[in-house]
Amino acid sequence: MALDGVLLFGAAGQLGHELASRLPVLGPVTALTRQDIDLSNPTALRSLLQAQRPAVIVNAAAYTAVDKAEQEPALAQAINATAPAVMAEEAARSGAVLVHYSTDYVFNGQATRPYLESDPTDPQSVYGLTKRDGEQAVLHSGARCLLFRSSWVVGAHGQNFLKTMLRLAQERDTLRVVADQVGVPTSAAWMADTTVLALQQGLNGLFHLTPDGQTNWHAYAQYVLQQAQSLGWTLKATPEQVQAITTADYPLPAPRPAYSMLDSSLLAKALNLELPPWQDGVDSVLRALRAA
Ligand SMILES: NC(=O)c1ccc[n+]([C@@H]2O[C@H](COP(=O)([O-])OP(=O)(O)OC[C@H]3O[C@@H](n4cnc5c(N)ncnc54)[C@H](OP(=O)(O)O)[C@@H]3O)[C@@H](O)[C@H]2O)c1
């Protein structure tokens, strides 16, 4: 039986939502959420893949609750490592292309220059470990695959730091945000656009997928509030009322990488793409939220 169409997992997530509206340019799309298939059940996943026989599998699903993962390592492993391993095995068997996503958390965050695809991984959290195991399974499966590592994903749909800052700034007079973790916000819409482009161009392999520039959580929060004000939001906490704190001031169950910058020049070159400034994606999300 011939392979047909695109099968998307995680269609209700930030990235999955953006992919669901863009993937149809490649063919008929079956977009699945947790209600359709529980990815912690590898037997059900394998049966579904063998019955559906998609030409392209896009896995935007993940266990992304970074702190909760410290308490639920087996569930995080099942969703972030075993499920992509099953997808990769089935893709290798059928000849399908597998698109999978990973994270800056596979690194230890101690670098002094942006991480390259070839740099050794050294995850420090359960989430990072499980995502690293997922990467390894996909890369060593023999399947035709596109594996994208990204960071600080932000979209109009779903939960993220930008939405939390907007909500808190409407509820409180002051906010305290860590200033000693460096990274770059990546728009889910841009990730989805770039995924489609990469599939259209037949790209294979591991690529970092982040826009241009860098920031820290504190400066990012200030930027979000500045832009929100100019778009007409009424805020109790203005950008000046966002206090800079350190990671040590805000202890969390899972350690965060201090330095999360990924070098995306390999992808930019492969697709002949100019990486947009990260602010473009954030501005679009804010405009979409304001319009809604
Ligand atoms: N968020 C970030 O800052 C970030 C940073 C770097 C890389 N990434 C990676 O980028 C990709 C997309 O992330 P995202 O921010 O779009 O994640 P997200 O918004 O948390 O979406 C993940 C989706 O996976 C689904 N899911 C979780 N457990 C499942 C299960 N057992 N069965 C089926 N579906 C399940 C969730 O379903 P429910 O809606 O029902 O929970 C959710 O819709 C992931 O691979 C993530 O690791 C994310």
The ligand as an SDF file (V2000), in Angstrom:
LIG
                    3D

 48 52  0  0  0  0  0  0  0  0999 V2000
    7.9590   25.3060   24.8360 N   0  0  0  0  0  0  0  0  0  0  0  0
    9.2410   25.6020   24.7200 C   0  0  0  0  0  0  0  0  0  0  0  0
    9.7100   26.6360   25.2170 O   0  0  0  0  0  0  0  0  0  0  0  0
   10.1680   24.7100   23.9240 C   0  0  0  0  0  0  0  0  0  0  0  0
   11.5310   25.0440   23.8500 C   0  0  0  0  0  0  0  0  0  0  0  0
   12.3770   24.2360   23.0850 C   0  0  0  0  0  0  0  0  0  0  0  0
   11.8790   23.1350   22.4230 C   0  0  0  0  0  0  0  0  0  0  0  0
   10.5740   22.8190   22.5440 N   0  0  0  0  0  0  0  0  0  0  0  0
   10.0910   21.6220   21.8400 C   0  0  0  0  0  0  0  0  0  0  0  0
    9.2620   22.0520   20.7740 O   0  0  0  0  0  0  0  0  0  0  0  0
    8.2110   21.1000   20.5590 C   0  0  0  0  0  0  0  0  0  0  0  0
    6.8630   21.7970   20.6200 C   0  0  0  0  0  0  0  0  0  0  0  0
    6.7350   22.4130   21.8970 O   0  0  0  0  0  0  0  0  0  0  0  0
    5.4300   23.2510   22.2970 P   0  0  0  0  0  0  0  0  0  0  0  0
    5.8920   24.4350   23.0650 O   0  0  0  0  0  0  0  0  0  0  0  0
    4.5450   23.4200   21.1140 O   0  0  0  0  0  0  0  0  0  0  0  0
    4.7510   22.2220   23.3440 O   0  0  0  0  0  0  0  0  0  0  0  0
    3.2940   22.2720   23.9800 P   0  0  0  0  0  0  0  0  0  0  0  0
    2.6180   23.5630   23.6680 O   0  0  0  0  0  0  0  0  0  0  0  0
    3.4610   21.8600   25.4160 O   0  0  0  0  0  0  0  0  0  0  0  0
    2.5470   21.1320   23.1780 O   0  0  0  0  0  0  0  0  0  0  0  0
    2.8790   19.7880   23.3650 C   0  0  0  0  0  0  0  0  0  0  0  0
    1.6750   18.9610   22.9570 C   0  0  0  0  0  0  0  0  0  0  0  0
    1.9940   17.5880   23.2210 O   0  0  0  0  0  0  0  0  0  0  0  0
    0.8090   16.9810   23.6960 C   0  0  0  0  0  0  0  0  0  0  0  0
    1.0660   15.8110   24.5120 N   0  0  0  0  0  0  0  0  0  0  0  0
    1.6570   15.7600   25.7250 C   0  0  0  0  0  0  0  0  0  0  0  0
    1.5890   14.5100   26.2110 N   0  0  0  0  0  0  0  0  0  0  0  0
    0.9430   13.7620   25.2820 C   0  0  0  0  0  0  0  0  0  0  0  0
    0.5580   12.3930   25.2220 C   0  0  0  0  0  0  0  0  0  0  0  0
    0.8080   11.5240   26.2170 N   0  0  0  0  0  0  0  0  0  0  0  0
   -0.1080   11.9800   24.1230 N   0  0  0  0  0  0  0  0  0  0  0  0
   -0.3970   12.8240   23.1200 C   0  0  0  0  0  0  0  0  0  0  0  0
   -0.0680   14.1350   23.1170 N   0  0  0  0  0  0  0  0  0  0  0  0
    0.5970   14.5870   24.1940 C   0  0  0  0  0  0  0  0  0  0  0  0
    0.1620   18.0500   24.5540 C   0  0  0  0  0  0  0  0  0  0  0  0
   -1.1950   17.7200   24.7030 O   0  0  0  0  0  0  0  0  0  0  0  0
   -2.1450   18.5010   25.7350 P   0  0  0  0  0  0  0  0  0  0  0  0
   -2.4600   19.7850   25.0130 O   0  0  0  0  0  0  0  0  0  0  0  0
   -3.3170   17.6150   25.8890 O   0  0  0  0  0  0  0  0  0  0  0  0
   -1.3380   18.6850   26.9700 O   0  0  0  0  0  0  0  0  0  0  0  0
    0.4100   19.3160   23.7480 C   0  0  0  0  0  0  0  0  0  0  0  0
   -0.6590   19.5880   22.8710 O   0  0  0  0  0  0  0  0  0  0  0  0
    8.4230   20.0210   21.6120 C   0  0  0  0  0  0  0  0  0  0  0  0
    9.1850   18.9740   21.0610 O   0  0  0  0  0  0  0  0  0  0  0  0
    9.2340   20.7130   22.6920 C   0  0  0  0  0  0  0  0  0  0  0  0
   10.0110   19.7810   23.4400 O   0  0  0  0  0  0  0  0  0  0  0  0
    9.6950   23.5880   23.2520 C   0  0  0  0  0  0  0  0  0  0  0  0
  1  2  1  0
  2  3  2  0
  2  4  1  0
  4  5  1  0
  4 48  2  0
  5  6  2  0
  6  7  1  0
  7  8  2  0
  8  9  1  0
  8 48  1  0
  9 10  1  0
  9 46  1  0
 10 11  1  0
 11 12  1  0
 11 44  1  0
 12 13  1  0
 13 14  1  0
 14 15  2  0
 14 16  1  0
 14 17  1  0
 17 18  1  0
 18 19  2  0
 18 20  1  0
 18 21  1  0
 21 22  1  0
 22 23  1  0
 23 24  1  0
 23 42  1  0
 24 25  1  0
 25 26  1  0
 25 36  1  0
 26 27  1  0
 26 35  1  0
 27 28  2  0
 28 29  1  0
 29 30  1  0
 29 35  2  0
 30 31  1  0
 30 32  2  0
 32 33  1  0
 33 34  2  0
 34 35  1  0
 36 37  1  0
 36 42  1  0
 37 38  1  0
 38 39  2  0
 38 40  1  0
 38 41  1  0
 42 43  1  0
 44 45  1  0
 44 46  1  0
 46 47  1  0
M  CHG  2   8   1  16  -1
M  END
$$$$
